[in-house]
Amino acid sequence: MTDLEGTGALVRLILRRDRIRIFIWVAGIVLLVALTATSVRSLFPTQAAIDQAAAATQHNAGAIAFNGPAQGLDTLGGQVAFQVGALGMVIVALMSLFMIGRLTRGDEEAGRLELIRSLPVGIDDPTNGLYAPTQYTKGASADIAYNDGVRDIMLGRRAMGEYDQILQDWRTAAGDQVRTGAHGRNDRRKISAPLILRKC
């Protein structure tokens, strides 16, 4: 079984179940852009009118706050993108929130998620469901040291070249033992509490 096992079937299921909803959202966004383009063209029929609008808008702090950066305002496309601005982004954000909520929480409440999990679908992390005692005796302190080291690199307190040593310290302190313990239990198919070993 691969990480993408069952992906095609799940995509077809989502498209079949939500095809009308997806079509309405996409059509609404396209219609908004089309109507905005028609409106901009009627308001500014000539290049001179577009240039005049661009000069009046590009330093308008209120318009920029609502519609985003003023780029390419001397073109029809730039004006359309600027006018769609925040409203278009809010619509896309709402579409994403509603769709993700329906495909996650909605499926969980309806019981579909449990049904899907009972089928052969891809697993992102093969160590999910495995238990390694070392993770709970040494892993926490090793993880703290590792995360502190990575944070120091991100903040410029340590050089990027030190990352290999930080990772090696984590592996020496607990990582290799945790990995060995998890793999041994995976071989014996003894599944217990979840464990994620991203650094291995």
Buried (B, 14 or more C-beta within 10 A) or exposed (E): EEEEBBEEEBEEEBEEBBEEEBEEBEEEBEEBBEEBBEEBEEEBEEEEEBBEBBEEBBEEEEBBEEBBEBEBBBBBEBBBBBBBBEEBEEBEEEBEEEBEEBBEEBBEEEEBBEEBEEEEBEBEEEBEBBBBEBBEEBBEEBBEBBEEBBEBBEEEEBEEEEEEEBBEBBBEBBBBBBBEBBBEBBEEEEEEEEBEBEEB
